[in-house]
Amino acid sequence: MWNLIAWAILGIIAGAIGKAIYPGTQGGGILATMVLGIVGAFIGGTLFSFLGGGGLNIAASAALSIPSIAVAVVGAMIAIFLWGLITRSSSV
């Protein structure tokens, strides 16, 4: 139960920071921000473990620490970029 709450808080924080840093405007409300942040935590955690030499592991941390938030924000920005590519190509 507490792990889910930590994921939600991490997702809101990472998604909000990622949306604020990423250039341009992104739609979506608090739910989209939370989902992008949680997806970003998985993307960031996986890339961090891969670049750290641990191999390609699907990983994320629900700990509310500065490093985990930073990794989740980078992942959220990647998720925002990928979401923009998907929605841009489907609207043509």
N, C-alpha and C positions, 0 to 999 in steps of 0.2 A: 504494500500500500504506500509506504513512504517513498519507495523507489519511484513509483508512478508520479507522485507529487514532485519529487526532485527532477524527474524528466520534464514535467510540464513547466516548472520554473526555469530550468535550463533552456528549454525550447523557447519560451517567451523572451528571455533575456537575449539569447543568441540570435533569434529571428529579428528582434527589434533592433539590435545593434547592427546586424547584417544589412537590414533594409535601410537603416540610416546612413551607413557607409557606402553602400552600393549606389552608383550614379543612376539617375533617371527615376521614374516613378514606377512603383509596383502596386498593383491593386491587392485587395484582400484585407480582411479584418484581423482580429486577434487570433482566430482559429487558423487562418492561413499562415500568420506569423509563427504560431506555435508549431505547426506542422513543418514549415520550412526550417525552423530551428532544430527540431528533433531529427529531421532528415539530415540536416547539416552536421549535427553531432555524430551521426553514423558515418557520413562522408569524411568529416574531419578526423574522427578517431581511426578510421580505416587507413586514410592517407598517412596519418601520423605514425601508426604502427608499421606501415609499409616502408616509409622513409627512414624510420628508426632502426631498420634492419630486422624487424621481427617477422618479416614475411607478410603476405597478404591475408590479414585476419579482419573479419568484420567485427569491429569493436567500437565501443563508445563508453564514455564514463558519465555517470549521473551525478558525480561529485560536483558540488558547487564551489569550485576553486577557480582562481584566475587562469591557470593553464587550461583547464577543461573548457572554460567559457571562451578563451581565445581560440582553441581548436574548433569549438562548435561554431563560432562566428565565421571563421574562415570557411568551414564546411557549409554554413548557411549562405554565404556569398556565392559559393560554387553552385549550390542548389538553386538560388535565385537566377543565376546566369543560365543554368540548364533549363529551368522552367520558362525563362524568357525565350530561349531557342525553340522550345516545344510549342508554346502558345503563339509565337510569331509565325512559325511555319504552318500551323494549322489554320490561321486566319487568312491565308492567301488564297 
